[in-house]
Amino acid sequence: MSDPVSTTSTEILHRPEVSAFVAQVRSHLVDLDVDARDELTEGLEADLAEQHASGEPLPDPAAYAAELRAAAGLPSAVGHRSRVAQLTADLDTLRTQFLAWVESDTVFTRTGWSVVSAARPAWWVLRAWIAVTLLDQLVGPWEYVTLWPTLGASLVGPLLLVVAVVMSVLIGQGRLWPGSGPDRPFLARAVLVVLNAVAVLAPFTFNGDATGSGHAYAVAVPATADRKALVAEGRVVSNIYAYDDSGQPVTGIQLFDQVGRPLTVSPRGESGMGRDREVVCPWFNGTTPLWNVFPLQQRAQRSGTCAKAPANAAAPAYDQPPLDSVPPVGVAPLGAATASP
């Protein structure tokens, strides 16, 4: 048989109306510093919960806050609170009321909130990955989203992701900006809410990986509204080198797909970073730049594209092909029997 005292204590800990009342009392003490406010309301919820459980109604929160001030010898509240202070107090009240509701005696809300609370560390890691991936999409070379953002270099993305995860977890635990508890500055709390909202919405702008089967292939996909990029194995192709049937490099080939659409690379194609960064430059038909003629010329350029080159930029030139030659090919297998006429 369970101890009735233990049951009563458990019920006292989960009285949403008392939690909401205490939050309202604190909102009327918002002009006091944190220490004074904590001292006045320390143990208040437990005391009121016990009284309320015995049938005593809860008093008016404003009047009760005034009594606490008077008992502590503190001056009355300022007649007009700033809009920020009032908004902060309202947010505290809403937060307390929400927590009191989800922790109420309803099994569904308690179970659901316990699952959400347990999943918070996963969200901290996920939002860090979203932040780094968004940065990769904005400033890195265009590519499909992958588990490890690269930012154009093999180690930069993973290292930045580790740092972002650590910071996100510390923020989630309240050990880093903007802190924890209801006494956080309103502006910091608002910024954190906006950043979390961005983290929720940002993935809808990402470019998904189109290499589901793992087989290498190239496909023209929208890189932005005004250009297309050629993609192979989830990464943007910045240049193409063709070889003829004898295995020798070919210059000036024009590529089109099965319906005559040009297979173009991105005008923002680049490779390397810093001093090693190179951009691709188009062929021309008159004054019209063509991005489906290969190989493209390249030049060293630390920022921008070939079309927006600095005044002292070097002239573009063809890079050495990745392979000097390749094995010759034929339309029929070597050594195959020739059909009789």
Phi and psi restraints in degrees (value plus and minus 20) as a CYANA .aco file:
   2 SER   PHI     -96.1   -56.1
   2 SER   PSI     133.9   173.9
   3 ASP   PHI     -95.7   -55.7
   3 ASP   PSI     101.6   141.6
   4 PRO   PHI     -83.0   -43.0
   4 PRO   PSI     -49.7    -9.7
   5 VAL   PHI     -85.6   -45.6
   5 VAL   PSI     -61.4   -21.4
   6 SER   PHI     -83.0   -43.0
   6 SER   PSI     -59.7   -19.7
   7 THR   PHI     -82.7   -42.7
   7 THR   PSI     -63.4   -23.4
   8 THR   PHI     -82.9   -42.9
   8 THR   PSI     -61.8   -21.8
   9 SER   PHI     -82.1   -42.1
   9 SER   PSI     -59.9   -19.9
  10 THR   PHI     -84.5   -44.5
  10 THR   PSI     -60.8   -20.8
  11 GLU   PHI     -84.9   -44.9
  11 GLU   PSI     -56.1   -16.1
  12 ILE   PHI     -84.1   -44.1
  12 ILE   PSI     -55.3   -15.3
  13 LEU   PHI     -89.8   -49.8
  13 LEU   PSI     -36.2     3.8
  14 HIS   PHI    -144.8  -104.8
  14 HIS   PSI      40.2    80.2
  15 ARG   PHI    -134.3   -94.3
  15 ARG   PSI      78.7   118.7
  16 PRO   PHI     -81.3   -41.3
  16 PRO   PSI     -54.3   -14.3
  17 GLU   PHI     -86.4   -46.4
  17 GLU   PSI     -53.0   -13.0
  18 VAL   PHI     -92.1   -52.1
  18 VAL   PSI     -61.9   -21.9
  19 SER   PHI     -81.4   -41.4
  19 SER   PSI     -61.5   -21.5
  20 ALA   PHI     -85.5   -45.5
  20 ALA   PSI     -58.5   -18.5
  21 PHE   PHI     -82.9   -42.9
  21 PHE   PSI     -65.0   -25.0
  22 VAL   PHI     -83.0   -43.0
  22 VAL   PSI     -58.7   -18.7
  23 ALA   PHI     -82.6   -42.6
  23 ALA   PSI     -59.0   -19.0
  24 GLN   PHI     -87.7   -47.7
  24 GLN   PSI     -58.4   -18.4
  25 VAL   PHI     -81.6   -41.6
  25 VAL   PSI     -65.3   -25.3
  26 ARG   PHI     -82.2   -42.2
  26 ARG   PSI     -54.0   -14.0
  27 SER   PHI     -86.0   -46.0
  27 SER   PSI     -47.4    -7.4
  28 HIS   PHI    -102.7   -62.7
  28 HIS   PSI     -25.9    14.1
  29 LEU   PHI    -131.2   -91.2
  29 LEU   PSI      -5.2    34.8
  30 VAL   PHI     -85.5   -45.5
  30 VAL   PSI     -39.8     0.2
  31 ASP   PHI     -95.6   -55.6
  31 ASP   PSI     -33.6     6.4
  32 LEU   PHI    -103.0   -63.0
  32 LEU   PSI     140.3   180.3
  33 ASP   PHI     -92.9   -52.9
  33 ASP   PSI     149.5   189.5
  34 VAL   PHI     -80.8   -40.8
  34 VAL   PSI     -64.9   -24.9
  35 ASP   PHI     -82.9   -42.9
  35 ASP   PSI     -63.4   -23.4
  36 ALA   PHI     -85.3   -45.3
  36 ALA   PSI     -61.0   -21.0
  37 ARG   PHI     -86.3   -46.3
  37 ARG   PSI     -60.7   -20.7
  38 ASP   PHI     -86.4   -46.4
  38 ASP   PSI     -58.2   -18.2
  39 GLU   PHI     -85.9   -45.9
  39 GLU   PSI     -59.0   -19.0
  40 LEU   PHI     -90.3   -50.3
  40 LEU   PSI     -52.2   -12.2
  41 THR   PHI    -125.4   -85.4
  41 THR   PSI     -14.3    25.7
  42 GLU   PHI     -84.6   -44.6
  42 GLU   PSI     105.8   145.8
  43 GLY   PHI      54.2    94.2
  43 GLY   PSI     -16.9    23.1
  44 LEU   PHI     -85.7   -45.7
  44 LEU   PSI     -62.1   -22.1
  45 GLU   PHI     -83.9   -43.9
  45 GLU   PSI     -62.3   -22.3
  46 ALA   PHI     -84.6   -44.6
  46 ALA   PSI     -62.4   -22.4
  47 ASP   PHI     -84.5   -44.5
  47 ASP   PSI     -66.5   -26.5
  48 LEU   PHI     -87.7   -47.7
  48 LEU   PSI     -55.6   -15.6
  49 ALA   PHI     -82.8   -42.8
  49 ALA   PSI     -59.3   -19.3
  50 GLU   PHI     -87.1   -47.1
  50 GLU   PSI     -62.8   -22.8
  51 GLN   PHI     -86.1   -46.1
  51 GLN   PSI     -61.1   -21.1
  52 HIS   PHI     -86.8   -46.8
  52 HIS   PSI     -54.0   -14.0
  53 ALA   PHI     -85.9   -45.9
  53 ALA   PSI     -47.8    -7.8
  54 SER   PHI    -104.8   -64.8
  54 SER   PSI     -17.5    22.5
  55 GLY   PHI      86.5   126.5
  55 GLY   PSI     -20.9    19.1
  56 GLU   PHI     -97.3   -57.3
  56 GLU   PSI     109.9   149.9
  57 PRO   PHI     -93.5   -53.5
  57 PRO   PSI     135.9   175.9
  58 LEU   PHI     -99.7   -59.7
  58 LEU   PSI     117.6   157.6
  59 PRO   PHI     -96.9   -56.9
  59 PRO   PSI    -198.7  -158.7
  60 ASP   PHI     -91.1   -51.1
  60 ASP   PSI     107.3   147.3
  61 PRO   PHI     -81.7   -41.7
  61 PRO   PSI     -58.0   -18.0
  62 ALA   PHI     -85.4   -45.4
  62 ALA   PSI     -64.8   -24.8
  63 ALA   PHI     -85.5   -45.5
  63 ALA   PSI     -58.4   -18.4
  64 TYR   PHI     -86.1   -46.1
  64 TYR   PSI     -60.4   -20.4
  65 ALA   PHI     -82.8   -42.8
  65 ALA   PSI     -58.7   -18.7
  66 ALA   PHI     -84.5   -44.5
  66 ALA   PSI     -58.2   -18.2
  67 GLU   PHI     -84.6   -44.6
  67 GLU   PSI     -59.7   -19.7
  68 LEU   PHI     -83.0   -43.0
  68 LEU   PSI     -60.9   -20.9
  69 ARG   PHI     -81.5   -41.5
  69 ARG   PSI     -67.7   -27.7
  70 ALA   PHI     -83.4   -43.4
  70 ALA   PSI     -61.8   -21.8
  71 ALA   PHI     -84.0   -44.0
  71 ALA   PSI     -51.1   -11.1
  72 ALA   PHI    -110.3   -70.3
  72 ALA   PSI     -20.2    19.8
  73 GLY   PHI      53.1    93.1
  73 GLY   PSI       6.4    46.4
  74 LEU   PHI    -116.6   -76.6
  74 LEU   PSI     132.8   172.8
  75 PRO   PHI     -87.4   -47.4
  75 PRO   PSI     140.2   180.2
  76 SER   PHI     -85.1   -45.1
  76 SER   PSI     141.2   181.2
  77 ALA   PHI     -85.3   -45.3
  77 ALA   PSI     128.3   168.3
  78 VAL   PHI     -83.9   -43.9
  78 VAL   PSI     120.0   160.0
  79 GLY   PHI     -79.7   -39.7
  79 GLY   PSI     -56.8   -16.8
  80 HIS   PHI    -145.4  -105.4
  80 HIS   PSI      97.9   137.9
  81 ARG   PHI    -109.6   -69.6
  81 ARG   PSI     129.3   169.3
  82 SER   PHI     -84.1   -44.1
  82 SER   PSI     137.7   177.7
  83 ARG   PHI     -82.4   -42.4
  83 ARG   PSI     -58.7   -18.7
  84 VAL   PHI     -84.4   -44.4
  84 VAL   PSI     -63.5   -23.5
  85 ALA   PHI     -83.3   -43.3
  85 ALA   PSI     -60.6   -20.6
  86 GLN   PHI     -86.5   -46.5
  86 GLN   PSI     -61.6   -21.6
  87 LEU   PHI     -85.9   -45.9
  87 LEU   PSI     -59.4   -19.4
  88 THR   PHI     -81.3   -41.3
  88 THR   PSI     -63.5   -23.5
  89 ALA   PHI     -84.1   -44.1
  89 ALA   PSI     -60.1   -20.1
  90 ASP   PHI     -84.6   -44.6
  90 ASP   PSI     -60.1   -20.1
  91 LEU   PHI     -83.9   -43.9
  91 LEU   PSI     -60.4   -20.4
  92 ASP   PHI     -81.1   -41.1
  92 ASP   PSI     -62.1   -22.1
  93 THR   PHI     -84.1   -44.1
  93 THR   PSI     -65.9   -25.9
  94 LEU   PHI     -81.9   -41.9
  94 LEU   PSI     -61.4   -21.4
  95 ARG   PHI     -83.0   -43.0
  95 ARG   PSI     -64.9   -24.9
  96 THR   PHI     -85.8   -45.8
  96 THR   PSI     -61.0   -21.0
  97 GLN   PHI     -83.6   -43.6
  97 GLN   PSI     -59.9   -19.9
  98 PHE   PHI     -85.1   -45.1
  98 PHE   PSI     -66.9   -26.9
  99 LEU   PHI     -82.9   -42.9
  99 LEU   PSI     -57.4   -17.4
 100 ALA   PHI     -85.6   -45.6
 100 ALA   PSI     -56.2   -16.2
 101 TRP   PHI     -88.3   -48.3
 101 TRP   PSI     -67.6   -27.6
 102 VAL   PHI     -90.4   -50.4
 102 VAL   PSI     -40.9    -0.9
 103 GLU   PHI    -119.7   -79.7
 103 GLU   PSI      -4.7    35.3
 104 SER   PHI     -94.8   -54.8
 104 SER   PSI    -191.5  -151.5
 105 ASP   PHI     -96.6   -56.6
 105 ASP   PSI     -22.3    17.7
 106 THR   PHI     -93.5   -53.5
 106 THR   PSI     101.1   141.1
 107 VAL   PHI     -82.1   -42.1
 107 VAL   PSI     -60.3   -20.3
 108 PHE   PHI     -80.9   -40.9
 108 PHE   PSI     -68.7   -28.7
 109 THR   PHI     -87.5   -47.5
 109 THR   PSI     -60.2   -20.2
 110 ARG   PHI     -84.4   -44.4
 110 ARG   PSI     -64.5   -24.5
 111 THR   PHI     -85.8   -45.8
 111 THR   PSI     -64.5   -24.5
 112 GLY   PHI     -82.1   -42.1
 112 GLY   PSI     -63.2   -23.2
 113 TRP   PHI     -88.6   -48.6
 113 TRP   PSI     -54.0   -14.0
 114 SER   PHI     -85.1   -45.1
 114 SER   PSI     -56.9   -16.9
 115 VAL   PHI     -86.7   -46.7
 115 VAL   PSI     -64.8   -24.8
 116 VAL   PHI     -81.8   -41.8
 116 VAL   PSI     -63.7   -23.7
 117 SER   PHI     -82.3   -42.3
 117 SER   PSI     -60.1   -20.1
 118 ALA   PHI     -87.3   -47.3
 118 ALA   PSI     -46.5    -6.5
 119 ALA   PHI    -108.0   -68.0
 119 ALA   PSI     -23.4    16.6
 120 ARG   PHI     -78.0   -38.0
 120 ARG   PSI     -63.7   -23.7
 121 PRO   PHI     -77.8   -37.8
 121 PRO   PSI     -55.7   -15.7
 122 ALA   PHI     -84.9   -44.9
 122 ALA   PSI     -58.2   -18.2
 123 TRP   PHI     -86.2   -46.2
 123 TRP   PSI     -58.3   -18.3
 124 TRP   PHI     -80.0   -40.0
 124 TRP   PSI     -61.9   -21.9
 125 VAL   PHI     -89.4   -49.4
 125 VAL   PSI     -62.4   -22.4
 126 LEU   PHI     -83.3   -43.3
 126 LEU   PSI     -63.4   -23.4
 127 ARG   PHI     -87.7   -47.7
 127 ARG   PSI     -50.1   -10.1
 128 ALA   PHI     -85.1   -45.1
 128 ALA   PSI     -63.9   -23.9
 129 TRP   PHI     -83.6   -43.6
 129 TRP   PSI     -60.6   -20.6
 130 ILE   PHI     -82.2   -42.2
 130 ILE   PSI     -62.2   -22.2
 131 ALA   PHI     -82.6   -42.6
 131 ALA   PSI     -66.1   -26.1
 132 VAL   PHI     -88.9   -48.9
 132 VAL   PSI     -59.4   -19.4
 133 THR   PHI     -85.4   -45.4
 133 THR   PSI     -59.3   -19.3
 134 LEU   PHI     -83.0   -43.0
 134 LEU   PSI     -62.1   -22.1
 135 LEU   PHI     -81.7   -41.7
 135 LEU   PSI     -60.6   -20.6
 136 ASP   PHI     -82.2   -42.2
 136 ASP   PSI     -61.6   -21.6
 137 GLN   PHI     -87.3   -47.3
 137 GLN   PSI     -52.1   -12.1
 138 LEU   PHI    -103.3   -63.3
 138 LEU   PSI     -61.1   -21.1
 139 VAL   PHI    -136.1   -96.1
 139 VAL   PSI     -38.7     1.3
 140 GLY   PHI    -103.4   -63.4
 140 GLY   PSI     153.4   193.4
 141 PRO   PHI     -83.3   -43.3
 141 PRO   PSI     124.5   164.5
 142 TRP   PHI     -83.1   -43.1
 142 TRP   PSI     111.8   151.8
 143 GLU   PHI    -182.4  -142.4
 143 GLU   PSI     145.8   185.8
 144 TYR   PHI     -90.2   -50.2
 144 TYR   PSI     135.9   175.9
 145 VAL   PHI     -89.7   -49.7
 145 VAL   PSI     113.3   153.3
 146 THR   PHI    -148.6  -108.6
 146 THR   PSI     150.4   190.4
 147 LEU   PHI     -82.5   -42.5
 147 LEU   PSI     -56.5   -16.5
 148 TRP   PHI    -130.5   -90.5
 148 TRP   PSI      83.0   123.0
 149 PRO   PHI     -78.7   -38.7
 149 PRO   PSI     122.7   162.7
 150 THR   PHI    -125.8   -85.8
 150 THR   PSI     -54.5   -14.5
 151 LEU   PHI      33.8    73.8
 151 LEU   PSI      12.7    52.7
 152 GLY   PHI      63.9   103.9
 152 GLY   PSI     -22.2    17.8
 153 ALA   PHI    -162.2  -122.2
 153 ALA   PSI     125.7   165.7
 154 SER   PHI     -84.7   -44.7
 154 SER   PSI     -53.5   -13.5
 155 LEU   PHI    -121.7   -81.7
 155 LEU   PSI     -41.4    -1.4
 156 VAL   PHI     -81.9   -41.9
 156 VAL   PSI     -68.4   -28.4
 157 GLY   PHI     -79.8   -39.8
 157 GLY   PSI     -73.8   -33.8
 158 PRO   PHI     -79.5   -39.5
 158 PRO   PSI     -60.4   -20.4
 159 LEU   PHI     -84.7   -44.7
 159 LEU   PSI     -64.2   -24.2
 160 LEU   PHI     -84.6   -44.6
 160 LEU   PSI     -55.3   -15.3
 161 LEU   PHI     -85.4   -45.4
 161 LEU   PSI     -61.6   -21.6
 162 VAL   PHI     -81.3   -41.3
 162 VAL   PSI     -65.3   -25.3
 163 VAL   PHI     -82.0   -42.0
 163 VAL   PSI     -62.9   -22.9
 164 ALA   PHI     -84.1   -44.1
 164 ALA   PSI     -59.3   -19.3
 165 VAL   PHI     -83.9   -43.9
 165 VAL   PSI     -64.9   -24.9
 166 VAL   PHI     -80.6   -40.6
 166 VAL   PSI     -66.1   -26.1
 167 MET   PHI     -84.7   -44.7
 167 MET   PSI     -61.6   -21.6
 168 SER   PHI     -83.9   -43.9
 168 SER   PSI     -60.7   -20.7
 169 VAL   PHI     -85.5   -45.5
 169 VAL   PSI     -62.5   -22.5
 170 LEU   PHI     -83.8   -43.8
 170 LEU   PSI     -58.5   -18.5
 171 ILE   PHI     -85.1   -45.1
 171 ILE   PSI     -63.4   -23.4
 172 GLY   PHI     -82.7   -42.7
 172 GLY   PSI     -53.9   -13.9
 173 GLN   PHI    -101.4   -61.4
 173 GLN   PSI     -24.9    15.1
 174 GLY   PHI      58.4    98.4
 174 GLY   PSI      -5.6    34.4
 175 ARG   PHI    -115.3   -75.3
 175 ARG   PSI     -25.8    14.2
 176 LEU   PHI    -154.3  -114.3
 176 LEU   PSI     148.5   188.5
 177 TRP   PHI     -58.3   -18.3
 177 TRP   PSI     119.1   159.1
 178 PRO   PHI    -113.6   -73.6
 178 PRO   PSI       1.5    41.5
 179 GLY   PHI      69.5   109.5
 179 GLY   PSI    -183.0  -143.0
 180 SER   PHI    -157.1  -117.1
 180 SER   PSI     147.9   187.9
 181 GLY   PHI      66.6   106.6
 181 GLY   PSI     151.6   191.6
 182 PRO   PHI     -94.7   -54.7
 182 PRO   PSI     -26.6    13.4
 183 ASP   PHI    -114.0   -74.0
 183 ASP   PSI      -8.9    31.1
 184 ARG   PHI     -88.5   -48.5
 184 ARG   PSI     125.8   165.8
 185 PRO   PHI     -78.8   -38.8
 185 PRO   PSI     123.9   163.9
 186 PHE   PHI     -80.4   -40.4
 186 PHE   PSI     -63.9   -23.9
 187 LEU   PHI     -81.0   -41.0
 187 LEU   PSI     -62.6   -22.6
 188 ALA   PHI     -83.7   -43.7
 188 ALA   PSI     -60.5   -20.5
 189 ARG   PHI     -85.8   -45.8
 189 ARG   PSI     -60.0   -20.0
 190 ALA   PHI     -85.4   -45.4
 190 ALA   PSI     -61.8   -21.8
 191 VAL   PHI     -82.2   -42.2
 191 VAL   PSI     -61.3   -21.3
 192 LEU   PHI     -83.9   -43.9
 192 LEU   PSI     -59.2   -19.2
 193 VAL   PHI     -83.0   -43.0
 193 VAL   PSI     -63.8   -23.8
 194 VAL   PHI     -83.7   -43.7
 194 VAL   PSI     -62.9   -22.9
 195 LEU   PHI     -83.2   -43.2
 195 LEU   PSI     -59.3   -19.3
 196 ASN   PHI     -86.2   -46.2
 196 ASN   PSI     -57.8   -17.8
 197 ALA   PHI     -84.3   -44.3
 197 ALA   PSI     -60.4   -20.4
 198 VAL   PHI     -82.1   -42.1
 198 VAL   PSI     -60.4   -20.4
 199 ALA   PHI     -83.6   -43.6
 199 ALA   PSI     -51.6   -11.6
 200 VAL   PHI     -93.8   -53.8
 200 VAL   PSI     -59.2   -19.2
 201 LEU   PHI    -107.2   -67.2
 201 LEU   PSI     -47.1    -7.1
 202 ALA   PHI     -76.8   -36.8
 202 ALA   PSI     -60.7   -20.7
 203 PRO   PHI     -77.9   -37.9
 203 PRO   PSI     -42.4    -2.4
 204 PHE   PHI     -89.9   -49.9
 204 PHE   PSI     -33.2     6.8
 205 THR   PHI    -117.7   -77.7
 205 THR   PSI     -25.1    14.9
 206 PHE   PHI     -95.9   -55.9
 206 PHE   PSI     135.7   175.7
 207 ASN   PHI    -117.2   -77.2
 207 ASN   PSI      93.9   133.9
 208 GLY   PHI     -91.9   -51.9
 208 GLY   PSI     135.5   175.5
 209 ASP   PHI     -93.5   -53.5
 209 ASP   PSI     108.2   148.2
 210 ALA   PHI    -121.1   -81.1
 210 ALA   PSI       0.5    40.5
 211 THR   PHI    -128.1   -88.1
 211 THR   PSI      25.2    65.2
 212 GLY   PHI     -73.3   -33.3
 212 GLY   PSI     -60.1   -20.1
 213 SER   PHI    -102.1   -62.1
 213 SER   PSI     -32.4     7.6
 214 GLY   PHI      68.6   108.6
 214 GLY   PSI     -26.0    14.0
 215 HIS   PHI    -102.5   -62.5
 215 HIS   PSI     122.2   162.2
 216 ALA   PHI     -94.0   -54.0
 216 ALA   PSI     114.1   154.1
 217 TYR   PHI    -181.2  -141.2
 217 TYR   PSI     142.5   182.5
 218 ALA   PHI    -136.7   -96.7
 218 ALA   PSI     125.2   165.2
 219 VAL   PHI    -171.8  -131.8
 219 VAL   PSI     120.9   160.9
 220 ALA   PHI    -102.3   -62.3
 220 ALA   PSI     101.9   141.9
 221 VAL   PHI    -150.3  -110.3
 221 VAL   PSI     133.3   173.3
 222 PRO   PHI     -84.8   -44.8
 222 PRO   PSI     105.9   145.9
 223 ALA   PHI    -115.2   -75.2
 223 ALA   PSI     -60.1   -20.1
 224 THR   PHI    -165.5  -125.5
 224 THR   PSI    -194.4  -154.4
 225 ALA   PHI     -87.2   -47.2
 225 ALA   PSI     -43.0    -3.0
 226 ASP   PHI    -135.1   -95.1
 226 ASP   PSI      -8.2    31.8
 227 ARG   PHI    -174.8  -134.8
 227 ARG   PSI     146.7   186.7
 228 LYS   PHI    -144.4  -104.4
 228 LYS   PSI     135.0   175.0
 229 ALA   PHI    -145.9  -105.9
 229 ALA   PSI     123.2   163.2
 230 LEU   PHI    -109.6   -69.6
 230 LEU   PSI     107.8   147.8
 231 VAL   PHI    -144.0  -104.0
 231 VAL   PSI     117.2   157.2
 232 ALA   PHI    -155.0  -115.0
 232 ALA   PSI     109.2   149.2
 233 GLU   PHI      33.8    73.8
 233 GLU   PSI      16.0    56.0
 234 GLY   PHI      61.8   101.8
 234 GLY   PSI     -19.9    20.1
 235 ARG   PHI    -139.5   -99.5
 235 ARG   PSI     125.6   165.6
 236 VAL   PHI     -90.6   -50.6
 236 VAL   PSI     114.2   154.2
 237 VAL   PHI    -106.8   -66.8
 237 VAL   PSI     104.8   144.8
 238 SER   PHI    -118.4   -78.4
 238 SER   PSI     -39.3     0.7
 239 ASN   PHI    -178.0  -138.0
 239 ASN   PSI     138.4   178.4
 240 ILE   PHI    -152.8  -112.8
 240 ILE   PSI     117.4   157.4
 241 TYR   PHI    -139.8   -99.8
 241 TYR   PSI     102.6   142.6
 242 ALA   PHI    -126.3   -86.3
 242 ALA   PSI     133.6   173.6
 243 TYR   PHI    -152.5  -112.5
 243 TYR   PSI     123.8   163.8
 244 ASP   PHI    -101.6   -61.6
 244 ASP   PSI    -196.4  -156.4
 245 ASP   PHI     -87.5   -47.5
 245 ASP   PSI     -37.5     2.5
 246 SER   PHI    -110.3   -70.3
 246 SER   PSI     -21.1    18.9
 247 GLY   PHI      71.6   111.6
 247 GLY   PSI      -8.1    31.9
 248 GLN   PHI    -120.2   -80.2
 248 GLN   PSI     127.5   167.5
 249 PRO   PHI     -80.8   -40.8
 249 PRO   PSI     124.7   164.7
 250 VAL   PHI    -141.2  -101.2
 250 VAL   PSI     119.2   159.2
 251 THR   PHI    -135.8   -95.8
 251 THR   PSI     119.2   159.2
 252 GLY   PHI      66.7   106.7
 252 GLY   PSI       7.2    47.2
 253 ILE   PHI    -101.2   -61.2
 253 ILE   PSI     122.1   162.1
 254 GLN   PHI    -129.5   -89.5
 254 GLN   PSI     108.1   148.1
 255 LEU   PHI    -126.9   -86.9
 255 LEU   PSI     113.9   153.9
 256 PHE   PHI    -156.6  -116.6
 256 PHE   PSI     135.2   175.2
 257 ASP   PHI    -107.2   -67.2
 257 ASP   PSI    -189.1  -149.1
 258 GLN   PHI     -87.1   -47.1
 258 GLN   PSI     -36.1     3.9
 259 VAL   PHI    -134.8   -94.8
 259 VAL   PSI      -7.1    32.9
 260 GLY   PHI      70.6   110.6
 260 GLY   PSI     -10.4    29.6
 261 ARG   PHI    -102.8   -62.8
 261 ARG   PSI     117.0   157.0
 262 PRO   PHI     -87.1   -47.1
 262 PRO   PSI     116.9   156.9
 263 LEU   PHI    -110.0   -70.0
 263 LEU   PSI      79.9   119.9
 264 THR   PHI    -124.3   -84.3
 264 THR   PSI     134.4   174.4
 265 VAL   PHI    -121.3   -81.3
 265 VAL   PSI     147.9   187.9
 266 SER   PHI     -93.5   -53.5
 266 SER   PSI     115.4   155.4
 267 PRO   PHI     -81.1   -41.1
 267 PRO   PSI     -35.2     4.8
 268 ARG   PHI    -115.7   -75.7
 268 ARG   PSI      -4.9    35.1
 269 GLY   PHI     -77.1   -37.1
 269 GLY   PSI     117.5   157.5
 270 GLU   PHI    -175.2  -135.2
 270 GLU   PSI     145.3   185.3
 271 SER   PHI    -169.1  -129.1
 271 SER   PSI     130.3   170.3
 272 GLY   PHI      55.5    95.5
 272 GLY   PSI     157.0   197.0
 273 MET   PHI    -160.2  -120.2
 273 MET   PSI     136.9   176.9
 274 GLY   PHI      41.7    81.7
 274 GLY   PSI    -150.3  -110.3
 275 ARG   PHI     -87.3   -47.3
 275 ARG   PSI     -43.4    -3.4
 276 ASP   PHI    -109.4   -69.4
 276 ASP   PSI     -18.4    21.6
 277 ARG   PHI     -92.0   -52.0
 277 ARG   PSI     115.9   155.9
 278 GLU   PHI    -149.5  -109.5
 278 GLU   PSI     124.1   164.1
 279 VAL   PHI    -135.7   -95.7
 279 VAL   PSI     137.1   177.1
 280 VAL   PHI    -117.7   -77.7
 280 VAL   PSI     129.2   169.2
 281 CYS   PHI    -143.8  -103.8
 281 CYS   PSI     121.8   161.8
 282 PRO   PHI    -101.3   -61.3
 282 PRO   PSI     146.7   186.7
 283 TRP   PHI    -102.9   -62.9
 283 TRP   PSI     151.1   191.1
 284 PHE   PHI    -154.7  -114.7
 284 PHE   PSI     124.6   164.6
 285 ASN   PHI    -133.3   -93.3
 285 ASN   PSI      74.7   114.7
 286 GLY   PHI      50.6    90.6
 286 GLY   PSI    -135.5   -95.5
 287 THR   PHI    -126.3   -86.3
 287 THR   PSI     -16.0    24.0
 288 THR   PHI    -109.0   -69.0
 288 THR   PSI     100.5   140.5
 289 PRO   PHI     -92.1   -52.1
 289 PRO   PSI     119.1   159.1
 290 LEU   PHI    -138.2   -98.2
 290 LEU   PSI     108.2   148.2
 291 TRP   PHI    -131.5   -91.5
 291 TRP   PSI      -4.0    36.0
 292 ASN   PHI    -137.6   -97.6
 292 ASN   PSI      -2.8    37.2
 293 VAL   PHI    -132.4   -92.4
 293 VAL   PSI     111.2   151.2
 294 PHE   PHI    -154.4  -114.4
 294 PHE   PSI     137.5   177.5
 295 PRO   PHI     -95.6   -55.6
 295 PRO   PSI     134.9   174.9
 296 LEU   PHI    -103.6   -63.6
 296 LEU   PSI     126.8   166.8
 297 GLN   PHI     -94.2   -54.2
 297 GLN   PSI     136.6   176.6
 298 GLN   PHI    -155.7  -115.7
 298 GLN   PSI     139.5   179.5
 299 ARG   PHI    -172.6  -132.6
 299 ARG   PSI     134.8   174.8
 300 ALA   PHI     -91.4   -51.4
 300 ALA   PSI     108.9   148.9
 301 GLN   PHI    -179.4  -139.4
 301 GLN   PSI     100.0   140.0
 302 ARG   PHI     -95.2   -55.2
 302 ARG   PSI     -39.9     0.1
 303 SER   PHI    -173.8  -133.8
 303 SER   PSI     144.0   184.0
 304 GLY   PHI      56.5    96.5
 304 GLY   PSI    -188.9  -148.9
 305 THR   PHI    -137.6   -97.6
 305 THR   PSI     156.5   196.5
 306 CYS   PHI     -81.6   -41.6
 306 CYS   PSI     -54.5   -14.5
 307 ALA   PHI     -92.3   -52.3
 307 ALA   PSI     -40.2    -0.2
 308 LYS   PHI    -139.8   -99.8
 308 LYS   PSI      39.1    79.1
 309 ALA   PHI    -103.3   -63.3
 309 ALA   PSI     127.3   167.3
 310 PRO   PHI     -87.5   -47.5
 310 PRO   PSI     142.4   182.4
 311 ALA   PHI     -81.1   -41.1
 311 ALA   PSI     -52.1   -12.1
 312 ASN   PHI    -115.2   -75.2
 312 ASN   PSI      -2.9    37.1
 313 ALA   PHI     -88.2   -48.2
 313 ALA   PSI     122.7   162.7
 314 ALA   PHI     -93.8   -53.8
 314 ALA   PSI     139.9   179.9
 315 ALA   PHI     -89.6   -49.6
 315 ALA   PSI     121.9   161.9
 316 PRO   PHI     -88.0   -48.0
 316 PRO   PSI     135.1   175.1
 317 ALA   PHI    -168.6  -128.6
 317 ALA   PSI     141.8   181.8
 318 TYR   PHI     -97.8   -57.8
 318 TYR   PSI     112.2   152.2
 319 ASP   PHI     -95.5   -55.5
 319 ASP   PSI     137.5   177.5
 320 GLN   PHI     -83.2   -43.2
 320 GLN   PSI     110.6   150.6
 321 PRO   PHI     -76.5   -36.5
 321 PRO   PSI     128.5   168.5
 322 PRO   PHI     -82.3   -42.3
 322 PRO   PSI     -45.0    -5.0
 323 LEU   PHI    -150.4  -110.4
 323 LEU   PSI     111.8   151.8
 324 ASP   PHI     -84.0   -44.0
 324 ASP   PSI     -57.4   -17.4
 325 SER   PHI    -179.7  -139.7
 325 SER   PSI     143.9   183.9
 326 VAL   PHI    -149.9  -109.9
 326 VAL   PSI     144.3   184.3
 327 PRO   PHI     -80.1   -40.1
 327 PRO   PSI     122.7   162.7
 328 PRO   PHI     -85.5   -45.5
 328 PRO   PSI     136.1   176.1
 329 VAL   PHI    -151.2  -111.2
 329 VAL   PSI     143.3   183.3
 330 GLY   PHI    -163.3  -123.3
 330 GLY   PSI     149.8   189.8
 331 VAL   PHI    -102.0   -62.0
 331 VAL   PSI     -29.5    10.5
 332 ALA   PHI    -153.3  -113.3
 332 ALA   PSI     132.6   172.6
 333 PRO   PHI     -78.9   -38.9
 333 PRO   PSI     120.4   160.4
 334 LEU   PHI     -82.5   -42.5
 334 LEU   PSI     114.7   154.7
 335 GLY   PHI      64.7   104.7
 335 GLY   PSI     -20.1    19.9
 336 ALA   PHI     -90.3   -50.3
 336 ALA   PSI     127.5   167.5
 337 ALA   PHI     -87.9   -47.9
 337 ALA   PSI     119.1   159.1
 338 THR   PHI    -109.0   -69.0
 338 THR   PSI     112.7   152.7
 339 ALA   PHI     -85.2   -45.2
 339 ALA   PSI     124.0   164.0
 340 SER   PHI     -92.1   -52.1
 340 SER   PSI     123.7   163.7
